[in-house]
């Protein structure tokens, strides 16, 4: 068994959101990719799609996931499940409170953003 600590996790800042790689291939995982997210109040990400299912588990705060144009609210303890190839965006619904959580997906995930295919660096 390998232990991948949050304290030693690579951090990736993207606007007002930080992701930290936990169990990903570069840290010893072969099948899953798991990372932590931390969103500043009011933070939002761009709409994109991913080629694998993603599950966002909210630890604190409240996030809104827009999946296929429909808003879904997830609060602490809730899971937001994103199906592959579904247009998706995530935002922190609060203007005063941070939102944190964990994401789990499959190793090798790719995303499409603005017509380009990318490999999310926090999932590698």
MMTF fields as JSON, N, C-alpha, C and O atoms, coordinates in Angstrom:
{
  "mmtfVersion": "1.0.0",
  "mmtfProducer": "UNKNOWN",
  "numBonds": 495,
  "numAtoms": 496,
  "numGroups": 124,
  "numChains": 1,
  "numModels": 1,
  "chainsPerModel": [1],
  "groupsPerChain": [124],
  "chainIdList": ["A"],
  "bondAtomList": [4, 2, 8, 6, 12, 10, 16, 14, 20, 18, 24, 22, 28, 26, 32, 30, 36, 34, 40, 38, 44, 42, 48, 46, 52, 50, 56, 54, 60, 58, 64, 62, 68, 66, 72, 70, 76, 74, 80, 78, 84, 82, 88, 86, 92, 90, 96, 94, 100, 98, 104, 102, 108, 106, 112, 110, 116, 114, 120, 118, 124, 122, 128, 126, 132, 130, 136, 134, 140, 138, 144, 142, 148, 146, 152, 150, 156, 154, 160, 158, 164, 162, 168, 166, 172, 170, 176, 174, 180, 178, 184, 182, 188, 186, 192, 190, 196, 194, 200, 198, 204, 202, 208, 206, 212, 210, 216, 214, 220, 218, 224, 222, 228, 226, 232, 230, 236, 234, 240, 238, 244, 242, 248, 246, 252, 250, 256, 254, 260, 258, 264, 262, 268, 266, 272, 270, 276, 274, 280, 278, 284, 282, 288, 286, 292, 290, 296, 294, 300, 298, 304, 302, 308, 306, 312, 310, 316, 314, 320, 318, 324, 322, 328, 326, 332, 330, 336, 334, 340, 338, 344, 342, 348, 346, 352, 350, 356, 354, 360, 358, 364, 362, 368, 366, 372, 370, 376, 374, 380, 378, 384, 382, 388, 386, 392, 390, 396, 394, 400, 398, 404, 402, 408, 406, 412, 410, 416, 414, 420, 418, 424, 422, 428, 426, 432, 430, 436, 434, 440, 438, 444, 442, 448, 446, 452, 450, 456, 454, 460, 458, 464, 462, 468, 466, 472, 470, 476, 474, 480, 478, 484, 482, 488, 486, 492, 490],
  "bondOrderList": [1, 1, 1, 1, 1, 1, 1, 1, 1, 1, 1, 1, 1, 1, 1, 1, 1, 1, 1, 1, 1, 1, 1, 1, 1, 1, 1, 1, 1, 1, 1, 1, 1, 1, 1, 1, 1, 1, 1, 1, 1, 1, 1, 1, 1, 1, 1, 1, 1, 1, 1, 1, 1, 1, 1, 1, 1, 1, 1, 1, 1, 1, 1, 1, 1, 1, 1, 1, 1, 1, 1, 1, 1, 1, 1, 1, 1, 1, 1, 1, 1, 1, 1, 1, 1, 1, 1, 1, 1, 1, 1, 1, 1, 1, 1, 1, 1, 1, 1, 1, 1, 1, 1, 1, 1, 1, 1, 1, 1, 1, 1, 1, 1, 1, 1, 1, 1, 1, 1, 1, 1, 1, 1],
  "groupList": [{"groupName": "UNK", "atomNameList": ["N", "CA", "C", "O"], "elementList": ["N", "C", "C", "O"], "formalChargeList": [0, 0, 0, 0], "bondAtomList": [1, 0, 2, 1, 3, 2], "bondOrderList": [1, 1, 2], "singleLetterCode": "X", "chemCompType": "L-PEPTIDE LINKING"}],
  "groupTypeList": [0, 0, 0, 0, 0, 0, 0, 0, 0, 0, 0, 0, 0, 0, 0, 0, 0, 0, 0, 0, 0, 0, 0, 0, 0, 0, 0, 0, 0, 0, 0, 0, 0, 0, 0, 0, 0, 0, 0, 0, 0, 0, 0, 0, 0, 0, 0, 0, 0, 0, 0, 0, 0, 0, 0, 0, 0, 0, 0, 0, 0, 0, 0, 0, 0, 0, 0, 0, 0, 0, 0, 0, 0, 0, 0, 0, 0, 0, 0, 0, 0, 0, 0, 0, 0, 0, 0, 0, 0, 0, 0, 0, 0, 0, 0, 0, 0, 0, 0, 0, 0, 0, 0, 0, 0, 0, 0, 0, 0, 0, 0, 0, 0, 0, 0, 0, 0, 0, 0, 0, 0, 0, 0, 0],
  "groupIdList": [1, 2, 3, 4, 5, 6, 7, 8, 9, 10, 11, 12, 13, 14, 15, 16, 17, 18, 19, 20, 21, 22, 23, 24, 25, 26, 27, 28, 29, 30, 31, 32, 33, 34, 35, 36, 37, 38, 39, 40, 41, 42, 43, 44, 45, 46, 47, 48, 49, 50, 51, 52, 53, 54, 55, 56, 57, 58, 59, 60, 61, 62, 63, 64, 65, 66, 67, 68, 69, 70, 71, 72, 73, 74, 75, 76, 77, 78, 79, 80, 81, 82, 83, 84, 85, 86, 87, 88, 89, 90, 91, 92, 93, 94, 95, 96, 97, 98, 99, 100, 101, 102, 103, 104, 105, 106, 107, 108, 109, 110, 111, 112, 113, 114, 115, 116, 117, 118, 119, 120, 121, 122, 123, 124],
  "secStructList": [7, 7, 7, 7, 7, 1, 6, 6, 1, 7, 3, 3, 3, 3, 6, 6, 3, 3, 3, 3, 3, 3, 3, 1, 4, 4, 4, 6, 7, 1, 1, 3, 3, 3, 3, 3, 3, 3, 3, 7, 6, 6, 7, 5, 7, 7, 7, 5, 3, 3, 1, 1, 7, 3, 3, 3, 3, 3, 3, 3, 1, 3, 3, 3, 3, 3, 3, 6, 6, 3, 3, 3, 3, 3, 3, 6, 6, 7, 3, 3, 3, 3, 7, 6, 6, 7, 7, 3, 3, 3, 3, 3, 7, 7, 1, 1, 1, 7, 3, 3, 3, 3, 3, 3, 3, 3, 6, 6, 7, 7, 3, 3, 3, 6, 6, 3, 3, 3, 7, 7, 4, 4, 4, 7],
  "xCoordList": [0.845, 0.0, 0.894, 1.927, 0.489, 1.196, 0.34, -0.881, 0.953, 0.237, 0.639, 1.823, -0.342, -0.117, -0.752, -1.976, 0.068, -0.457, -0.9, -0.329, -1.916, -2.378, -1.29, -1.128, -0.548, 0.51, 1.574, 2.155, 1.835, 2.848, 2.252, 2.984, 0.944, 0.274, 0.612, 0.602, 0.912, 1.119, -0.151, -1.257, 0.012, -1.133, -1.166, -0.13, -2.368, -2.574, -3.613, -4.784, -3.174, -4.082, -4.656, -3.929, -5.969, -6.663, -7.704, -8.825, -7.323, -8.219, -8.415, -7.449, -9.666, -9.999, -10.203, -10.79, -9.719, -9.837, -8.454, -7.643, -8.201, -6.957, -7.307, -8.197, -6.6, -6.746, -5.421, -4.349, -5.519, -4.324, -4.44, -5.388, -3.468, -3.456, -3.272, -2.336, -4.154, -4.039, -3.61, -2.415, -4.57, -4.268, -4.41, -5.506, -3.311, -3.268, -2.069, -1.205, -2.002, -0.905, 0.491, 1.339, 0.742, 2.078, 2.384, 3.528, 1.355, 1.554, 1.25, 1.125, 1.127, 1.018, -0.292, -0.371, -1.319, -2.591, -2.577, -2.101, -3.085, -3.071, -4.44, -4.513, -5.52, -6.854, -7.703, -8.564, -7.479, -8.305, -7.495, -6.269, -8.222, -7.625, -8.499, -9.696, -7.875, -8.588, -7.839, -6.62, -8.578, -7.943, -8.868, -10.079, -8.277, -9.022, -9.216, -8.349, -10.367, -10.584, -10.911, -11.502, -10.516, -10.745, -11.112, -10.283, -12.368, -12.866, -13.089, -13.769, -12.518, -12.766, -14.238, -14.914, -14.742, -16.119, -16.365, -15.579, -17.466, -17.841, -17.068, -17.334, -16.119, -15.3, -16.174, -17.17, -15.783, -16.488, -15.497, -14.492, -15.8, -14.966, -15.69, -16.91, -14.955, -15.563, -16.317, -16.011, -17.284, -17.984, -17.02, -16.239, -17.094, -16.239, -16.888, -17.929, -16.29, -16.732, -15.531, -14.382, -15.815, -14.769, -15.187, -16.375, -14.205, -14.513, -14.763, -15.001, -14.709, -14.959, -15.931, -16.045, -16.624, -17.485, -16.629, -15.537, -17.138, -16.493, -17.508, -18.695, -17.039, -17.884, -17.231, -16.093, -17.965, -17.519, -18.222, -19.451, -17.451, -18.016, -17.667, -16.495, -18.695, -18.502, -18.258, -19.027, -17.161, -16.846, -17.339, -17.817, -17.222, -17.691, -18.192, -17.761, -19.103, -19.65, -20.763, -21.373, -21.001, -22.102, -21.669, -21.271, -21.743, -21.369, -22.588, -23.519, -22.556, -23.584, -22.899, -21.946, -23.391, -22.924, -23.969, -25.145, -23.554, -24.464, -24.132, -23.081, -25.03, -24.827, -25.851, -27.055, -25.368, -26.273, -27.268, -28.399, -26.846, -27.703, -28.619, -29.354, -28.602, -29.464, -28.616, -27.586, -29.045, -28.31, -28.651, -29.813, -27.601, -27.744, -26.922, -25.738, -27.532, -26.847, -26.374, -27.127, -25.123, -24.555, -23.954, -23.157, -24.341, -23.841, -22.954, -22.807, -22.373, -21.475, -22.123, -23.248, -21.395, -21.877, -22.541, -22.758, -22.869, -23.518, -22.489, -21.336, -22.921, -22.09, -22.765, -23.966, -21.992, -22.437, -21.808, -20.584, -22.633, -22.149, -22.266, -23.35, -21.131, -21.073, -20.843, -19.833, -21.788, -21.671, -20.668, -20.482, -20.022, -19.077, -19.754, -20.926, -18.99, -19.396, -20.604, -21.286, -20.875, -21.953, -21.351, -20.454, -21.814, -21.308, -21.519, -22.604, -20.453, -20.44, -19.624, -18.569, -20.119, -19.373, -19.694, -20.776, -18.748, -18.909, -18.629, -17.706, -19.436, -19.168, -19.481, -20.303, -18.787, -19.049, -20.24, -20.173, -21.324, -22.567, -22.516, -23.394, -21.513, -21.424, -20.477, -19.471, -20.806, -19.919, -19.046, -18.21, -19.246, -18.499, -17.785, -16.874, -18.166, -17.632, -16.89, -17.33, -15.771, -15.028, -15.827, -16.65, -15.581, -16.154, -14.992, -14.076, -15.04, -13.972, -14.583, -15.742, -13.778, -14.259, -13.216, -12.051, -13.662, -12.823, -13.496, -14.718, -12.681, -13.178, -12.552, -11.366, -13.36, -12.867, -13.302, -14.446, -12.39, -12.652, -11.689, -11.027, -11.619, -10.706, -9.379, -9.339, -8.306, -7.001, -7.092, -7.78, -6.398, -6.38, -7.46, -7.635, -8.191, -9.269, -8.752, -7.657, -9.552, -9.259, -10.466, -11.584, -10.233, -11.297, -11.285, -10.252, -12.44, -12.547, -12.979, -14.004, -12.175, -12.407, -12.145, -11.051, -13.137, -13.006, -12.511, -11.68, -13.032, -12.679, -11.34, -10.937, -10.642, -9.344, -9.42, -10.095, -8.728, -8.632, -7.421, -6.324, -7.632, -6.545, -6.448, -7.424, -5.284, -5.062, -4.978, -3.978, -6.0, -5.931, -4.673, -4.522, -3.783, -2.506, -2.668, -1.827, -3.714, -3.935, -4.409, -4.441, -4.78, -5.282, -4.228, -4.506, -3.028, -1.986, -1.085, -0.156],
  "yCoordList": [-1.172, 0.0, 1.24, 1.275, 2.233, 3.506, 4.569, 4.574, 5.452, 6.577, 7.839, 8.162, 8.538, 9.806, 10.898, 11.019, 11.678, 12.659, 13.94, 14.337, 14.566, 15.853, 16.903, 17.778, 16.824, 17.804, 17.806, 18.849, 16.639, 16.527, 16.553, 16.409, 16.731, 16.672, 17.884, 19.016, 17.647, 18.775, 19.618, 19.081, 20.929, 21.852, 22.531, 22.913, 22.675, 23.32, 24.424, 24.148, 25.675, 26.816, 27.118, 27.215, 27.264, 27.589, 28.649, 28.324, 29.927, 31.005, 30.962, 30.993, 30.89, 30.877, 29.471, 29.303, 28.472, 27.083, 26.447, 26.644, 25.679, 24.926, 23.446, 23.044, 22.643, 21.192, 20.613, 21.122, 19.523, 18.872, 17.384, 16.726, 16.866, 15.454, 14.556, 14.742, 13.593, 12.636, 11.284, 11.001, 10.451, 9.128, 9.214, 9.071, 9.445, 9.568, 8.743, 8.39, 8.432, 7.583, 8.053, 7.23, 9.358, 9.844, 9.667, 9.822, 9.341, 9.143, 7.715, 7.443, 6.777, 5.373, 4.683, 3.462, 5.399, 4.768, 4.312, 5.043, 3.128, 2.642, 2.675, 2.714, 2.661, 2.617, 3.846, 4.193, 4.507, 5.645, 6.928, 6.918, 8.035, 9.36, 10.102, 10.291, 10.519, 11.2, 12.473, 12.462, 13.582, 14.839, 15.632, 15.408, 16.57, 17.477, 18.794, 19.223, 19.437, 20.771, 21.751, 21.394, 22.984, 24.078, 25.295, 25.823, 25.736, 26.855, 28.078, 28.002, 29.194, 30.456, 30.83, 30.339, 31.698, 32.16, 32.742, 33.546, 32.322, 32.835, 32.256, 32.623, 31.362, 30.794, 29.986, 29.385, 29.983, 29.165, 28.671, 29.322, 27.524, 26.943, 26.983, 27.139, 26.844, 26.893, 25.602, 24.536, 25.714, 24.515, 23.648, 24.153, 22.343, 21.393, 20.014, 19.843, 19.046, 17.66, 16.805, 17.194, 15.644, 14.67, 13.322, 13.055, 12.485, 11.21, 10.062, 8.93, 10.35, 9.337, 9.928, 11.148, 9.073, 9.536, 10.185, 9.71, 11.276, 11.932, 12.02, 12.244, 11.843, 12.0, 13.042, 12.871, 14.127, 15.202, 15.03, 15.063, 14.845, 14.752, 16.056, 16.395, 16.777, 18.079, 17.866, 17.181, 18.47, 18.38, 19.6, 19.487, 20.766, 21.991, 22.953, 22.916, 23.804, 24.78, 24.184, 23.173, 24.85, 24.479, 24.765, 25.886, 23.776, 23.973, 23.765, 23.039, 24.416, 24.221, 23.621, 24.186, 22.482, 21.866, 22.089, 21.788, 22.612, 22.776, 21.651, 21.661, 20.688, 19.509, 19.527, 19.44, 19.64, 19.683, 20.822, 20.702, 21.941, 23.119, 23.124, 24.091, 22.082, 21.98, 22.149, 21.49, 23.042, 23.279, 22.237, 21.882, 21.748, 20.805, 21.337, 21.631, 21.463, 21.977, 20.801, 19.86, 20.862, 19.841, 20.543, 21.47, 20.094, 20.659, 19.631, 18.502, 20.032, 19.148, 17.785, 17.685, 16.735, 15.367, 14.831, 13.625, 15.712, 15.296, 14.922, 15.349, 14.121, 13.749, 14.224, 14.036, 14.827, 15.274, 14.322, 14.227, 13.617, 12.606, 13.158, 13.528, 13.207, 13.746, 12.594, 11.895, 12.409, 11.364, 11.774, 12.965, 10.801, 11.123, 11.915, 11.705, 12.817, 13.586, 14.492, 14.857, 14.856, 15.784, 17.166, 17.304, 18.198, 19.547, 19.882, 19.691, 20.385, 20.514, 21.723, 22.01, 22.423, 23.503, 23.45, 23.017, 23.893, 23.881, 25.263, 25.944, 25.684, 26.968, 26.866, 26.061, 27.723, 27.856, 28.797, 29.948, 28.315, 29.084, 30.209, 31.071, 30.212, 31.214, 32.344, 32.124, 33.539, 34.689, 34.93, 35.833, 34.115, 34.328, 33.088, 33.215, 31.901, 30.65, 29.848, 29.775, 29.254, 28.368, 27.078, 26.719, 26.396, 25.073, 24.113, 24.396, 22.985, 21.991, 20.618, 20.365, 19.745, 18.391, 17.51, 17.883, 16.338, 15.332, 14.869, 14.739, 14.624, 14.124, 12.76, 12.55, 11.839, 10.52, 10.221, 10.476, 9.685, 9.295, 8.17, 7.603, 7.858, 6.824, 7.439, 8.561, 6.708, 7.145, 7.269, 6.486, 8.251, 8.448, 9.367, 9.49, 10.018, 10.91, 12.028, 12.553, 12.373, 13.535, 14.451, 14.015, 15.722, 16.717, 17.445, 17.542, 17.952, 18.823, 20.182, 20.327, 21.189, 22.553, 23.484, 23.489, 24.262, 25.2, 24.515, 25.059, 23.315, 22.595, 21.888, 21.301, 21.93, 21.276, 20.141, 20.258, 19.048, 17.944, 18.184, 18.459, 18.075, 18.298, 17.131, 16.414, 16.949, 16.009, 16.828, 17.511, 16.778, 17.571, 17.214, 16.06, 18.156, 17.818, 17.25, 16.457, 17.617, 17.117, 15.669, 15.04, 15.119, 13.747, 12.782, 11.593, 13.272, 12.448, 11.809, 11.083],
  "zCoordList": [0.0, 0.0, 0.0, 0.669, -0.745, -0.812, -0.142, -0.305, 0.594, 1.191, 0.442, 0.338, -0.071, -0.767, 0.093, 0.144, 0.759, 1.706, 0.998, -0.018, 1.553, 1.033, 1.21, 0.36, 2.301, 2.559, 1.469, 1.171, 0.87, -0.181, -1.587, -2.566, -1.701, -3.001, -3.86, -3.375, -5.137, -6.042, -6.113, -6.174, -6.106, -6.17, -7.532, -8.077, -8.069, -9.36, -9.176, -8.916, -9.313, -9.192, -10.565, -11.553, -10.608, -11.843, -11.496, -11.103, -11.647, -11.225, -9.728, -8.966, -9.304, -7.887, -7.325, -6.257, -8.044, -7.6, -7.569, -8.473, -6.508, -6.399, -6.327, -5.577, -7.112, -7.029, -6.563, -6.891, -5.779, -5.25, -5.541, -5.112, -6.271, -6.668, -5.454, -4.675, -5.292, -4.194, -4.747, -4.84, -5.113, -5.669, -7.184, -7.724, -7.849, -9.311, -9.803, -9.001, -11.101, -11.581, -11.173, -10.83, -11.205, -10.839, -9.35, -8.925, -8.562, -7.126, -6.692, -5.498, -7.677, -7.323, -7.651, -7.52, -8.07, -8.411, -9.863, -10.732, -10.136, -11.518, -12.185, -13.413, -11.421, -12.016, -11.739, -12.547, -10.619, -10.238, -10.213, -10.102, -10.32, -10.146, -9.139, -9.353, -8.038, -6.954, -6.625, -6.454, -6.536, -6.156, -5.264, -5.236, -4.529, -3.658, -4.397, -5.159, -4.164, -4.723, -3.611, -2.592, -3.83, -2.884, -3.723, -4.464, -3.6, -4.405, -3.528, -2.505, -3.927, -3.227, -3.371, -4.275, -2.486, -2.622, -4.018, -4.518, -4.631, -5.945, -7.109, -8.254, -6.86, -7.94, -8.898, -8.496, -10.162, -11.15, -12.195, -12.482, -12.746, -13.786, -15.119, -15.158, -16.207, -17.532, -17.866, -17.332, -18.735, -19.195, -20.008, -20.814, -19.78, -20.476, -20.422, -19.788, -21.074, -20.965, -20.583, -20.791, -20.027, -19.72, -20.307, -20.489, -20.598, -21.248, -20.275, -20.696, -18.979, -17.944, -16.932, -16.812, -16.213, -15.135, -14.049, -13.738, -13.478, -12.338, -11.204, -11.44, -9.977, -8.801, -7.897, -7.459, -7.623, -6.746, -5.405, -5.342, -4.33, -2.985, -2.27, -2.109, -1.846, -1.21, 0.283, 0.957, 0.797, 2.224, 2.98, 4.109, 2.359, 3.013, 1.94, 0.788, 2.354, 1.423, 0.581, 0.928, -0.537, -1.431, -2.858, -3.175, -3.705, -5.104, -5.989, -5.642, -7.13, -8.142, -9.358, -9.893, -9.779, -11.008, -12.074, -11.87, -13.203, -14.331, -15.302, -15.943, -15.403, -16.241, -17.368, -17.127, -18.583, -19.724, -19.638, -20.108, -19.031, -18.909, -17.699, -17.501, -16.886, -15.708, -14.456, -14.31, -13.538, -12.293, -11.242, -11.046, -10.561, -9.454, -8.287, -8.449, -7.12, -5.931, -5.088, -4.84, -4.651, -3.765, -2.558, -2.7, -1.375, -0.119, 0.575, 0.105, 1.687, 2.436, 2.645, 3.136, 2.265, 2.382, 1.125, 1.008, 0.18, -1.067, -2.124, -2.066, -3.087, -4.229, -5.512, -5.704, -6.363, -7.681, -8.689, -8.77, -9.458, -10.395, -11.809, -12.258, -12.504, -13.854, -14.833, -14.761, -15.739, -16.755, -17.828, -18.076, -18.466, -19.541, -20.669, -20.985, -21.254, -22.433, -22.213, -23.171, -20.966, -20.636, -20.408, -19.575, -21.122, -20.844, -19.364, -18.814, -18.738, -17.285, -16.845, -17.411, -15.836, -15.183, -13.698, -13.303, -12.879, -11.426, -10.877, -11.326, -9.892, -9.24, -7.758, -7.32, -6.995, -5.568, -5.442, -5.874, -4.855, -4.775, -3.746, -3.733, -2.893, -1.832, -2.215, -2.89, -1.783, -1.973, -0.738, -0.732, 0.312, 1.554, 2.078, 2.896, 1.634, 2.184, 1.114, -0.033, 1.495, 0.596, 0.402, 1.243, -0.697, -0.942, -1.163, -1.935, -0.483, -0.612, -0.85, -0.52, -1.427, -1.641, -2.285, -2.423, -2.676, -3.304, -4.59, -4.656, -5.608, -6.891, -7.149, -6.895, -7.656, -8.033, -9.459, -9.836, -10.243, -11.624, -11.987, -11.119, -13.262, -13.746, -14.169, -14.674, -13.963, -14.466, -15.982, -16.637, -16.531, -17.977, -18.497, -19.71, -17.605, -18.015, -18.931, -18.734, -19.922, -20.76, -20.718, -20.442, -20.994, -21.009, -22.342, -23.004, -22.723, -23.895, -23.407, -22.74, -23.751, -23.308, -24.482, -25.046, -24.844, -25.965, -27.235, -27.962, -27.495, -28.71, -28.686, -29.69, -27.56, -27.44, -26.427, -25.404, -26.715, -25.77, -24.886, -25.374, -23.576, -22.626, -21.653, -21.432, -21.081, -19.997, -18.708, -18.486, -17.855, -16.628, -15.825, -15.421, -15.586, -14.934, -13.539, -13.114, -12.802, -11.448, -11.447, -10.389, -12.616, -12.693, -13.219, -13.371, -13.498, -14.127, -13.094, -13.449]
}
